[in-house]
Amino acid sequence: MPKKSTNFCEDNIAAAILAVDNGMSKKAASKQFNINRSTLQFRLKNRDRPTFNCGPSSILIKLEEEILVQWFLECSKKGFPRRKEDLQLSVKQFLDEQGRSSPFKNNYPGIAWYKAFLRRNPVISVRTSEHVTSASANVSEQNIRKWFDDIHQYLSDENLSIILNDPSRVFNGDETGFSLCPKTKSVLGPKGAKDVYEVAKGNEKENLTVMFTFNAAGIMCHPMVIYSYKRIPQHIIDSVPPNWGVGRSDTGWMKAEVFYEYIANVFHPFLIENSIQFPVILFVDGHKSHLTYQLSNLCSQLNIILIALYPNATRILQPADVAAFKPLKSGWKKGLFEWRNQNPNCAVTKKDFAPILDQVIKNTVKSEVLINVFRACGLYPWNVNQINFKKCLGKNKGPELNDTDNSDITKSTNTAHATRLSFNDFSDIVGVETLEKFNDIHDEVETQKYSEEFFTLYRLFDKLKKDNSDESTIRLSPINSTAQPYDINSTNQISPCNFKAQSPDCIVINNQNELLKQQTYITTSSNILEKPVSTPTNLVNVKKLNITPIESCLVWPVTPERKNNRMTERVPYVITSKNWKYLYEQKEHTKRTIEEDKETRKRLREENKILKANQPLN
């Protein structure tokens, strides 16, 4: 019989006690809530007696475990999830530094303590992480909302916004790869055997790219398979189902010419075949094969509006990546396994690929899944609020500043505490470390090496510093701060908890989920750090922040930010728009001009050589 969790038993006991108080008999309550009658009687007689959890000691006190939980949540939120080994090593380091005795070997917690920690803190569980690039981690909610506004504004200006009201006219297309010999799953073998082999039935490195297109009504266009051949054999072409596209490239990957053929020979005939009203919208990612001038002209002629999704945000905005491809990939492995059972002595070849994939598509692609994923991506119905912005790891940039008008700045502050942003409140928001960087800057030109957000904050800092030049002291307590406070004399970062003023030198522990409450005051003590803020003669004295011992063993991550090392060209997202074509033509004209100049200089050099060779010698 499985063991019940402590929380479950406590909830049932509390419910049984309440039922008895309301008139239910003890026998009926014990049966209904599945607890022993003797336990119920004991708890009724000892209502005020504290309850104790069974099992060995947790080694760490409740506050320390709460800090660990906060650490896990904060790291996961910022895109740096921790693993079991990180928890065990952090606890070992903490126990070693504190000199605590523990039943662990070398103070390293084992698997039993780890499982008990998860049971005591059910808010943490084992999950599978999704790898994202650093560029994708920089995408913020603000970026995506602006993309939605820009696309809707363009469609409204061109009187095309009515397309967004018809799900059959909103499409998303993307390509994905399928392995002919995917990795094997767990198998049955001799107990204790360390070497269990399985002969690969095919080339493990062989992959085929397939182009898929879906619409918001749950209809899928005929796919196109791309083969890596100079000339595709006839028996492979014959194995492809009718109406499917057959592409060819040297590498087997998507190329501009292949995508052009897909639009002209597969996608457009599909639209006509299904009597879909033109024009239609096709959302694609920013791959270079989707952004050619020839393709733009073709789509303009065919009444297909090609729109590029926001860069590095396809895991959030593209229906194919969000949900459509997952059942396809799982179905492919299952379909391949069934085919192998029917053909145990054969390896999957390119000739067998299309028939197997055709059966997988029929069994796995469901209309309701496609409809729901378009809704989840906010593409149909057109609603940006449907997006799960928890996937966005990037920070939203602050409002653009105006040197002559500070009303927008005032509106952007926390109006629960004040209606006008003061220099003290600004210091609370940005934190001590950022203020130190501002003090080291003597010219706005120096801010170019930082991000645009930093430059905006510096302008606000400079303006507020001038307005508050008469103030002799500045308070630096990180209340409601989005920046993470730092220990001035340590490289370890403090937990971004909410701090509350109590007294200048105390840390107050509260058991109601408030890990730390602390205040940092500006004093004139002689043993504290002094930093200039407003003028060289006006010094600000900052008291060192205190942290708990266990926090000193943890590494708190920082949300990734754009480095802005290079200027990125702003290109319109609508590939078939006049502005996009104009920019492309300008770029091509520049290229041609450069090439013509090179040819002209080369010709002149050759002519000069000929003239020098023909000159008579004196």
VEXDREN-2710 file (C-alpha; in Angstrom, 1 decimal):
% VEXDREN-2710
k/r/px/py/pz
1/MET/0.0/0.0/0.0
2/PRO/1.5/3.4/-1.0
3/LYS/2.5/5.7/1.8
4/LYS/0.4/8.8/2.1
5/SER/2.1/12.2/2.2
6/THR/2.1/14.2/5.5
7/ASN/0.3/17.1/3.9
8/PHE/-2.5/14.8/2.7
9/CYS/-3.0/13.3/6.1
10/GLU/-3.0/16.7/7.9
11/ASP/-5.6/18.0/5.5
12/ASN/-7.8/15.0/6.0
13/ILE/-7.5/15.2/9.8
14/ALA/-8.4/18.9/9.7
15/ALA/-11.4/18.2/7.6
16/ALA/-12.5/15.3/9.9
17/ILE/-12.2/17.6/13.0
18/LEU/-14.3/20.2/11.3
19/ALA/-16.9/17.6/10.3
20/VAL/-17.1/16.3/13.9
21/ASP/-17.6/19.9/15.1
22/ASN/-20.5/20.2/12.7
23/GLY/-22.3/17.2/14.1
24/MET/-20.8/14.2/12.3
25/SER/-20.0/11.1/14.4
26/LYS/-16.3/10.2/14.9
27/LYS/-16.8/6.8/13.3
28/ALA/-18.4/8.3/10.2
29/ALA/-15.7/11.0/9.9
30/SER/-12.9/8.5/10.2
31/LYS/-14.4/6.4/7.4
32/GLN/-15.2/9.3/5.1
33/PHE/-11.8/10.9/5.5
34/ASN/-9.8/7.7/5.6
35/ILE/-8.1/8.2/9.0
36/ASN/-7.9/6.0/12.1
37/ARG/-10.5/6.7/14.7
38/SER/-8.0/6.6/17.5
39/THR/-6.0/9.3/15.7
40/LEU/-9.1/11.5/15.3
41/GLN/-9.9/11.1/19.0
42/PHE/-6.4/12.0/20.0
43/ARG/-6.4/15.1/17.9
44/LEU/-9.8/16.2/19.2
45/LYS/-8.6/15.9/22.8
46/ASN/-5.3/17.7/22.1
47/ARG/-6.3/20.5/19.7
48/ASP/-3.6/22.9/21.0
49/ARG/-0.8/20.4/20.9
50/PRO/1.7/21.1/18.0
51/THR/2.0/18.3/15.5
52/PHE/5.4/16.8/14.5
53/ASN/6.4/15.3/11.2
54/CYS/7.5/11.7/11.3
55/GLY/10.9/10.7/10.1
56/PRO/14.5/11.9/10.7
57/SER/15.5/15.5/11.1
58/SER/15.7/17.7/8.0
59/ILE/19.2/19.0/9.0
60/LEU/18.3/22.5/7.8
61/ILE/15.8/24.7/9.7
62/LYS/12.6/25.9/8.0
63/LEU/14.0/29.3/7.1
64/GLU/17.0/27.9/5.4
65/GLU/14.9/25.5/3.3
66/GLU/12.7/28.4/2.3
67/ILE/15.8/30.3/1.1
68/LEU/16.7/27.3/-1.0
69/VAL/13.2/27.1/-2.5
70/GLN/13.4/30.8/-3.3
71/TRP/16.8/30.2/-4.9
72/PHE/15.4/27.4/-7.1
73/LEU/12.4/29.6/-8.2
74/GLU/14.5/32.6/-8.9
75/CYS/17.1/30.7/-10.9
76/SER/14.4/29.0/-13.0
77/LYS/12.6/32.3/-13.6
78/LYS/15.8/33.8/-15.0
79/GLY/16.7/30.8/-17.3
80/PHE/19.3/29.1/-15.1
81/PRO/17.4/26.1/-13.5
82/ARG/19.4/24.2/-10.9
83/ARG/19.8/20.4/-10.6
84/LYS/20.0/17.9/-7.8
85/GLU/23.8/18.1/-7.7
86/ASP/23.6/21.9/-7.3
87/LEU/21.4/21.5/-4.2
88/GLN/23.6/18.8/-2.7
89/LEU/26.8/20.8/-3.2
90/SER/25.3/24.0/-1.8
91/VAL/24.1/22.2/1.3
92/LYS/27.5/20.5/1.7
93/GLN/29.3/23.8/1.4
94/PHE/27.0/25.4/4.0
95/LEU/27.4/22.5/6.5
96/ASP/31.2/22.6/6.1
97/GLU/31.4/26.4/6.6
98/GLN/29.1/26.3/9.6
99/GLY/30.7/23.3/11.2
100/ARG/27.4/21.5/11.7
101/SER/27.3/17.8/12.4
102/SER/25.2/15.7/10.0
103/PRO/24.6/12.0/9.3
104/PHE/25.8/12.5/5.7
105/LYS/29.1/11.2/4.5
106/ASN/31.5/14.1/4.1
107/ASN/28.4/16.4/4.7
108/TYR/27.1/15.5/1.2
109/PRO/23.3/14.8/1.3
110/GLY/22.2/11.6/-0.3
111/ILE/19.2/10.7/-2.4
112/ALA/17.0/10.0/0.6
113/TRP/17.4/13.5/1.9
114/TYR/16.9/14.9/-1.6
115/LYS/13.6/13.1/-2.0
116/ALA/12.5/14.2/1.5
117/PHE/13.4/17.8/0.6
118/LEU/11.1/17.6/-2.4
119/ARG/8.3/16.2/-0.3
120/ARG/8.6/19.0/2.2
121/ASN/8.6/21.6/-0.5
122/PRO/6.1/20.4/-3.2
123/VAL/6.4/23.8/-5.0
124/ILE/9.7/22.3/-6.4
125/SER/9.6/19.3/-8.7
126/VAL/11.8/17.6/-11.4
127/ARG/11.1/19.1/-14.8
128/THR/12.7/18.8/-18.3
129/SER/14.3/22.0/-19.3
130/GLU/14.1/23.5/-22.8
131/HIS/17.4/24.9/-24.2
132/VAL/17.2/28.4/-25.6
133/THR/19.9/30.6/-27.1
134/SER/21.2/33.7/-25.4
135/ALA/19.5/35.8/-28.1
136/SER/16.2/34.1/-27.5
137/ALA/16.6/34.7/-23.7
138/ASN/16.8/38.5/-24.4
139/VAL/13.3/38.6/-26.0
140/SER/11.0/40.5/-23.6
141/GLU/7.2/40.9/-23.3
142/GLN/7.6/44.5/-24.6
143/ASN/9.3/43.3/-27.8
144/ILE/6.5/40.9/-28.6
145/ARG/3.7/43.4/-27.8
146/LYS/5.4/45.9/-30.1
147/TRP/5.6/43.3/-32.9
148/PHE/1.9/42.6/-32.6
149/ASP/1.1/46.4/-32.8
150/ASP/3.3/46.9/-35.8
151/ILE/1.8/44.0/-37.8
152/HIS/-1.8/45.0/-36.9
153/GLN/-1.0/48.6/-37.9
154/TYR/0.4/47.5/-41.2
155/LEU/-2.6/45.4/-42.0
156/SER/-5.0/48.2/-41.0
157/ASP/-3.2/50.7/-43.2
158/GLU/-3.4/48.3/-46.1
159/ASN/-7.1/47.5/-45.4
160/LEU/-6.1/43.8/-44.8
161/SER/-7.0/43.5/-41.1
162/ILE/-10.1/41.5/-42.0
163/ILE/-7.9/38.6/-42.9
164/LEU/-7.3/38.1/-39.1
165/ASN/-10.9/37.4/-38.6
166/ASP/-10.9/34.3/-40.9
167/PRO/-9.0/31.3/-39.5
168/SER/-8.7/29.6/-42.9
169/ARG/-6.6/32.5/-44.2
170/VAL/-4.0/32.6/-41.4
171/PHE/-1.1/30.2/-42.0
172/ASN/2.2/29.2/-40.3
173/GLY/4.9/27.3/-42.1
174/ASP/8.1/25.8/-40.9
175/GLU/10.5/22.9/-41.6
176/THR/11.7/20.2/-39.3
177/GLY/14.0/17.2/-39.5
178/PHE/13.3/13.5/-39.1
179/SER/16.0/10.9/-38.3
180/LEU/15.8/7.6/-40.1
181/CYS/17.4/5.9/-37.1
182/PRO/16.4/7.7/-33.9
183/LYS/17.9/6.9/-30.5
184/THR/16.8/3.7/-28.9
185/LYS/14.7/3.5/-25.8
186/SER/15.2/1.3/-22.7
187/VAL/15.3/-2.4/-23.5
188/LEU/15.0/-5.7/-21.5
189/GLY/18.2/-7.6/-20.9
190/PRO/20.0/-9.7/-18.3
191/LYS/20.0/-8.4/-14.8
192/GLY/23.2/-6.8/-13.8
193/ALA/24.5/-6.7/-17.4
194/LYS/26.4/-3.5/-18.1
195/ASP/26.9/-4.0/-21.8
196/VAL/23.6/-4.4/-23.7
197/TYR/23.9/-3.6/-27.4
198/GLU/21.4/-3.0/-30.2
199/VAL/22.5/-3.1/-33.8
200/ALA/21.5/0.1/-35.6
201/LYS/19.1/-0.5/-38.4
202/GLY/20.1/2.3/-40.6
203/ASN/22.4/5.3/-40.7
204/GLU/22.1/7.2/-37.4
205/LYS/23.2/10.4/-39.0
206/GLU/20.7/10.3/-41.9
207/ASN/18.0/13.0/-41.6
208/LEU/15.4/14.3/-43.9
209/THR/13.9/17.8/-43.8
210/VAL/10.1/18.2/-44.3
211/MET/8.3/21.5/-44.9
212/PHE/4.9/21.8/-43.1
213/THR/2.2/24.5/-43.3
214/PHE/-0.9/24.7/-41.1
215/ASN/-3.8/27.2/-40.8
216/ALA/-5.8/28.4/-37.8
217/ALA/-8.8/26.4/-38.9
218/GLY/-6.9/23.1/-38.2
219/ILE/-6.1/22.3/-41.9
220/MET/-2.7/21.1/-43.0
221/CYS/-1.2/21.8/-46.4
222/HIS/0.6/19.0/-48.3
223/PRO/4.1/18.7/-46.9
224/MET/7.3/18.7/-49.0
225/VAL/10.2/16.3/-48.4
226/ILE/13.7/17.6/-49.2
227/TYR/16.2/15.0/-50.4
228/SER/20.0/15.4/-50.6
229/TYR/20.5/14.3/-54.2
230/LYS/21.9/15.8/-57.3
231/ARG/19.2/13.9/-59.2
232/ILE/16.5/12.2/-57.2
233/PRO/16.0/8.5/-58.2
234/GLN/12.7/7.6/-59.8
235/HIS/11.8/4.9/-57.2
236/ILE/12.0/7.5/-54.4
237/ILE/9.8/9.9/-56.3
238/ASP/7.3/7.1/-56.9
239/SER/7.1/6.4/-53.1
240/VAL/6.0/10.0/-52.3
241/PRO/2.2/10.3/-51.9
242/PRO/0.3/12.3/-54.5
243/ASN/0.2/16.1/-54.1
244/TRP/3.2/16.1/-51.8
245/GLY/6.2/18.3/-52.8
246/VAL/9.6/16.8/-53.6
247/GLY/12.5/19.1/-53.1
248/ARG/16.3/18.7/-53.7
249/SER/19.3/20.4/-52.2
250/ASP/23.0/19.4/-51.9
251/THR/22.8/19.3/-48.1
252/GLY/19.2/18.1/-47.7
253/TRP/18.4/21.4/-45.9
254/MET/15.9/24.1/-46.8
255/LYS/17.2/26.6/-49.4
256/ALA/15.8/29.7/-51.0
257/GLU/15.1/27.9/-54.3
258/VAL/13.4/25.0/-52.6
259/PHE/11.1/27.3/-50.6
260/TYR/10.3/29.3/-53.7
261/GLU/9.2/26.0/-55.4
262/TYR/7.2/25.0/-52.4
263/ILE/5.1/28.2/-52.5
264/ALA/4.6/28.1/-56.2
265/ASN/4.0/24.4/-56.8
266/VAL/2.5/23.1/-53.5
267/PHE/1.2/25.9/-51.2
268/HIS/-0.6/28.0/-53.8
269/PRO/-2.3/25.1/-55.6
270/PHE/-3.4/23.9/-52.2
271/LEU/-5.1/27.2/-51.5
272/ILE/-6.9/27.1/-54.9
273/GLU/-7.9/23.4/-54.4
274/ASN/-9.5/24.2/-51.0
275/SER/-11.2/27.4/-52.3
276/ILE/-9.5/29.6/-49.7
277/GLN/-10.1/33.3/-50.2
278/PHE/-7.2/35.5/-51.2
279/PRO/-5.2/37.2/-49.9
280/VAL/-3.8/35.0/-47.1
281/ILE/-1.2/35.5/-44.4
282/LEU/1.7/33.2/-44.0
283/PHE/3.8/33.6/-40.9
284/VAL/7.4/32.2/-41.2
285/ASP/10.6/32.5/-39.2
286/GLY/13.5/34.8/-40.2
287/HIS/15.5/32.1/-41.9
288/LYS/17.4/33.4/-44.9
289/SER/15.6/31.0/-47.3
290/HIS/12.3/32.9/-46.5
291/LEU/13.6/36.4/-47.1
292/THR/14.6/36.6/-50.8
293/TYR/13.5/39.3/-53.2
294/GLN/12.3/36.7/-55.8
295/LEU/10.1/35.1/-53.2
296/SER/8.7/38.5/-52.2
297/ASN/7.7/39.2/-55.7
298/LEU/6.2/35.8/-56.2
299/CYS/4.0/36.1/-53.0
300/SER/2.9/39.6/-54.1
301/GLN/1.7/38.1/-57.4
302/LEU/-0.1/35.2/-55.7
303/ASN/-1.7/37.4/-53.1
304/ILE/0.2/35.8/-50.2
305/ILE/1.3/38.2/-47.5
306/LEU/4.5/36.8/-46.1
307/ILE/5.2/38.0/-42.5
308/ALA/8.4/37.2/-40.5
309/LEU/7.8/36.4/-36.8
310/TYR/9.7/38.4/-34.2
311/PRO/13.4/37.3/-34.3
312/ASN/14.4/34.6/-31.8
313/ALA/10.8/34.3/-30.5
314/THR/9.6/31.3/-32.6
315/ARG/9.4/29.2/-29.4
316/ILE/6.7/31.6/-28.2
317/LEU/5.0/32.8/-31.4
318/GLN/5.3/30.0/-34.0
319/PRO/2.5/27.4/-33.7
320/ALA/4.7/24.7/-35.4
321/ASP/7.4/25.0/-32.7
322/VAL/5.0/25.6/-29.8
323/ALA/2.9/22.4/-30.2
324/ALA/2.4/21.1/-33.7
325/PHE/5.7/19.4/-34.2
326/LYS/5.8/17.6/-30.8
327/PRO/3.1/15.0/-31.6
328/LEU/4.6/14.6/-35.1
329/LYS/8.0/13.7/-33.7
330/SER/6.6/11.4/-31.1
331/GLY/4.4/9.8/-33.7
332/TRP/7.3/9.3/-36.0
333/LYS/9.3/7.3/-33.5
334/LYS/6.2/5.2/-32.8
335/GLY/5.5/4.7/-36.5
336/LEU/9.1/3.7/-37.1
337/PHE/9.0/1.2/-34.3
338/GLU/5.9/-0.4/-35.7
339/TRP/7.4/-0.6/-39.2
340/ARG/10.5/-2.3/-37.8
341/ASN/8.3/-4.9/-36.0
342/GLN/6.7/-5.7/-39.4
343/ASN/10.1/-5.7/-41.2
344/PRO/12.6/-7.0/-38.6
345/ASN/15.4/-7.7/-41.1
346/CYS/15.2/-4.4/-43.0
347/ALA/16.5/-0.9/-42.4
348/VAL/14.5/2.2/-43.1
349/THR/15.6/3.9/-46.3
350/LYS/14.6/7.1/-48.1
351/LYS/12.2/5.0/-50.2
352/ASP/10.3/4.0/-47.0
353/PHE/10.3/7.5/-45.4
354/ALA/7.4/9.1/-47.1
355/PRO/4.9/6.2/-46.7
356/ILE/5.7/5.9/-43.0
357/LEU/5.4/9.7/-42.5
358/ASP/2.1/9.8/-44.4
359/GLN/0.6/7.2/-42.0
360/VAL/2.1/9.1/-39.0
361/ILE/0.4/12.4/-40.1
362/LYS/-3.0/10.7/-40.5
363/ASN/-2.7/9.3/-36.9
364/THR/-1.2/12.2/-35.0
365/VAL/-2.1/15.6/-36.6
366/LYS/-5.4/16.7/-35.0
367/SER/-7.4/19.8/-36.0
368/GLU/-8.2/20.7/-32.4
369/VAL/-4.5/20.8/-31.6
370/LEU/-3.7/23.2/-34.4
371/ILE/-6.6/25.4/-33.5
372/ASN/-5.6/25.6/-29.9
373/VAL/-1.9/26.3/-30.7
374/PHE/-2.8/29.3/-32.9
375/ARG/-4.9/30.6/-30.0
376/ALA/-2.0/30.1/-27.6
377/CYS/0.3/32.0/-29.9
378/GLY/-2.1/34.9/-30.2
379/LEU/-2.3/34.7/-34.0
380/TYR/-6.0/33.7/-34.1
381/PRO/-7.9/35.2/-32.6
382/TRP/-5.4/38.1/-32.9
383/ASN/-4.8/38.7/-29.2
384/VAL/-1.4/39.2/-27.7
385/ASN/-2.8/38.6/-24.2
386/GLN/-3.2/34.9/-25.0
387/ILE/0.6/34.5/-25.0
388/ASN/2.3/32.9/-22.0
389/PHE/4.8/35.7/-21.2
390/LYS/6.4/33.6/-18.5
391/LYS/8.5/32.3/-21.4
392/CYS/10.1/35.7/-21.9
393/LEU/13.3/36.0/-20.0
394/GLY/14.4/39.4/-21.3
395/LYS/13.8/42.6/-19.3
396/ASN/11.4/45.2/-20.5
397/LYS/13.0/48.5/-21.3
398/GLY/12.0/51.7/-19.5
399/PRO/10.1/54.6/-21.1
400/GLU/11.9/57.0/-23.3
401/LEU/13.0/60.1/-21.3
402/ASN/12.4/63.7/-22.0
403/ASP/14.7/66.3/-20.6
404/THR/11.9/69.0/-20.5
405/ASP/9.0/66.9/-19.3
406/ASN/9.1/64.6/-16.4
407/SER/5.4/63.6/-16.3
408/ASP/6.0/60.3/-18.0
409/ILE/8.6/59.4/-15.5
410/THR/6.3/60.2/-12.7
411/LYS/3.6/57.9/-14.1
412/SER/6.0/55.0/-14.5
413/THR/6.9/55.0/-10.8
414/ASN/5.2/53.1/-8.0
415/THR/2.2/55.3/-7.3
416/ALA/1.4/53.3/-4.2
417/HIS/4.1/55.2/-2.3
418/ALA/4.4/58.5/-4.1
419/THR/3.1/60.5/-7.1
420/ARG/6.5/61.9/-8.1
421/LEU/9.7/60.1/-8.5
422/SER/12.4/61.4/-6.1
423/PHE/16.1/60.8/-6.1
424/ASN/15.7/58.5/-3.0
425/ASP/13.1/56.4/-4.8
426/PHE/15.3/56.2/-7.9
427/SER/18.2/55.0/-5.7
428/ASP/15.9/52.3/-4.2
429/ILE/15.0/51.0/-7.6
430/VAL/18.4/50.8/-9.4
431/GLY/20.4/49.6/-6.4
432/VAL/23.9/50.5/-5.0
433/GLU/25.9/48.8/-7.7
434/THR/24.2/50.7/-10.6
435/LEU/24.6/54.0/-8.7
436/GLU/28.4/53.3/-8.5
437/LYS/28.5/52.8/-12.2
438/PHE/26.7/56.1/-12.8
439/ASN/29.2/58.0/-10.6
440/ASP/32.1/56.7/-12.7
441/ILE/30.6/58.2/-15.9
442/HIS/31.6/61.8/-16.7
443/ASP/30.1/62.1/-20.1
444/GLU/27.0/60.6/-21.8
445/VAL/29.2/59.4/-24.7
446/GLU/30.7/56.9/-22.2
447/THR/27.3/55.2/-21.9
448/GLN/27.4/54.0/-25.5
449/LYS/29.3/50.9/-24.4
450/TYR/26.2/50.0/-22.2
451/SER/22.7/48.9/-23.2
452/GLU/20.0/51.3/-24.2
453/GLU/18.2/50.7/-20.9
454/PHE/21.4/51.7/-19.0
455/PHE/21.6/54.9/-21.1
456/THR/18.0/55.7/-20.3
457/LEU/18.5/55.2/-16.6
458/TYR/21.6/57.4/-16.6
459/ARG/19.7/60.3/-18.2
460/LEU/17.1/60.0/-15.5
461/PHE/19.9/59.8/-12.8
462/ASP/21.5/62.9/-14.1
463/LYS/18.2/64.9/-14.2
464/LEU/17.2/63.8/-10.7
465/LYS/20.7/64.5/-9.3
466/LYS/20.4/68.1/-10.5
467/ASP/16.9/68.5/-9.1
468/ASN/18.1/67.1/-5.7
469/SER/21.5/68.8/-5.5
470/ASP/20.6/70.4/-2.2
471/GLU/20.0/67.1/-0.4
472/SER/22.9/66.1/1.8
473/THR/21.9/62.4/2.4
474/ILE/20.4/59.8/0.2
475/ARG/18.6/56.7/1.4
476/LEU/19.6/53.4/-0.4
477/SER/17.2/50.7/0.8
478/PRO/16.2/48.2/-1.9
479/ILE/12.4/48.4/-1.4
480/ASN/10.4/47.1/-4.3
481/SER/13.6/47.0/-6.3
482/THR/13.9/45.1/-9.5
483/ALA/17.7/45.2/-9.2
484/GLN/19.5/42.6/-7.0
485/PRO/21.3/44.2/-4.0
486/TYR/24.9/43.3/-3.4
487/ASP/27.1/42.8/-0.4
488/ILE/29.7/45.5/-0.9
489/ASN/32.5/43.5/0.5
490/SER/31.5/40.2/-1.1
491/THR/31.1/38.8/-4.6
492/ASN/28.1/36.7/-3.6
493/GLN/24.8/38.1/-4.7
494/ILE/21.9/38.4/-2.3
495/SER/18.4/37.0/-2.8
496/PRO/16.1/39.5/-4.4
497/CYS/13.7/39.3/-1.5
498/ASN/11.5/42.1/-0.2
499/PHE/13.2/44.1/2.5
500/LYS/11.4/46.1/5.2
501/ALA/12.7/48.8/7.6
502/GLN/13.0/47.7/11.2
503/SER/16.2/49.0/12.8
504/PRO/19.7/50.0/11.4
505/ASP/21.5/46.9/12.5
506/CYS/19.0/44.0/12.5
507/ILE/17.8/41.1/10.4
508/VAL/14.3/40.1/11.4
509/ILE/13.2/36.5/10.5
510/ASN/9.5/36.1/9.8
511/ASN/8.0/32.6/9.3
512/GLN/5.2/33.8/7.0
513/ASN/7.2/33.3/3.8
514/GLU/9.3/36.5/4.3
515/LEU/12.8/35.3/4.3
516/LEU/14.6/38.5/5.2
517/LYS/13.6/41.9/6.3
518/GLN/16.3/44.5/6.5
519/GLN/17.0/48.2/6.1
520/THR/20.1/50.0/5.0
521/TYR/20.3/53.5/6.4
522/ILE/22.7/56.3/5.5
523/THR/24.7/57.3/8.5
524/THR/27.8/59.3/9.3
525/SER/29.6/56.5/11.0
526/SER/33.4/56.3/10.5
527/ASN/33.6/52.6/9.7
528/ILE/31.4/52.5/6.6
529/LEU/32.0/52.9/2.9
530/GLU/31.7/56.4/1.4
531/LYS/30.7/57.0/-2.2
532/PRO/30.1/60.3/-4.1
533/VAL/26.7/60.6/-5.6
534/SER/25.8/64.2/-6.4
535/THR/29.1/66.2/-6.2
536/PRO/32.6/65.3/-5.2
537/THR/32.1/67.1/-1.8
538/ASN/28.7/65.5/-1.2
539/LEU/29.5/62.0/0.1
540/VAL/26.9/59.2/0.7
541/ASN/27.6/56.7/3.4
542/VAL/26.3/53.2/2.8
543/LYS/26.0/50.6/5.5
544/LYS/27.0/47.0/4.4
545/LEU/24.1/44.7/3.7
546/ASN/24.0/41.5/5.8
547/ILE/23.0/38.1/4.4
548/THR/22.3/34.8/5.9
549/PRO/25.1/32.1/5.9
550/ILE/23.3/29.8/3.6
551/GLU/22.8/32.6/1.0
552/SER/26.6/33.1/0.9
553/CYS/26.8/29.5/-0.5
554/LEU/24.3/30.2/-3.3
555/VAL/24.9/31.8/-6.7
556/TRP/22.0/34.0/-7.8
557/PRO/21.7/34.4/-11.6
558/VAL/21.1/37.7/-13.4
559/THR/18.7/38.0/-16.3
560/PRO/20.6/38.1/-19.6
561/GLU/20.8/41.5/-21.3
562/ARG/21.6/42.5/-24.9
563/LYS/25.2/43.6/-25.1
564/ASN/24.6/45.9/-28.1
565/ASN/28.0/45.3/-29.5
566/ARG/26.8/46.0/-33.0
567/MET/24.0/48.0/-34.7
568/THR/21.2/45.8/-35.9
569/GLU/19.4/46.8/-39.1
570/ARG/15.7/47.4/-38.6
571/VAL/13.9/45.6/-41.4
572/PRO/10.1/45.6/-41.9
573/TYR/8.6/42.3/-40.8
574/VAL/6.2/42.1/-43.8
575/ILE/8.4/40.6/-46.5
576/THR/5.9/41.4/-49.3
577/SER/5.6/45.1/-48.3
578/LYS/6.9/48.0/-50.3
579/ASN/9.2/49.1/-47.6
580/TRP/10.9/45.7/-47.4
581/LYS/11.3/45.6/-51.2
582/TYR/12.7/49.1/-51.2
583/LEU/15.3/48.3/-48.6
584/TYR/16.2/45.1/-50.4
585/GLU/16.6/47.0/-53.7
586/GLN/18.7/49.7/-52.0
587/LYS/21.0/46.9/-50.6
588/GLU/21.3/45.3/-53.9
589/HIS/22.0/48.6/-55.6
590/THR/24.8/49.3/-53.1
591/LYS/26.3/45.8/-53.8
592/ARG/26.2/46.4/-57.5
593/THR/27.8/49.8/-57.1
594/ILE/30.6/48.4/-55.0
595/GLU/31.2/45.6/-57.6
596/GLU/31.1/48.0/-60.5
597/ASP/33.7/50.2/-58.7
598/LYS/35.9/47.2/-58.2
599/GLU/35.7/46.3/-61.8
600/THR/36.4/49.9/-62.9
601/ARG/39.5/50.1/-60.7
602/LYS/40.6/46.7/-61.9
603/ARG/40.2/47.8/-65.5
604/LEU/42.1/51.1/-64.9
605/ARG/44.9/49.2/-63.3
606/GLU/45.2/46.9/-66.3
607/GLU/45.1/49.8/-68.7
608/ASN/47.8/51.6/-66.8
609/LYS/50.0/48.5/-66.9
610/ILE/49.6/48.3/-70.7
611/LEU/50.4/52.0/-71.0
612/LYS/53.5/51.6/-68.9
613/ALA/54.6/48.6/-70.9
614/ASN/54.2/50.4/-74.2
615/GLN/56.1/53.5/-73.2
616/PRO/59.5/53.8/-74.9
617/LEU/62.6/53.5/-72.8
618/ASN/64.8/56.7/-72.6
END
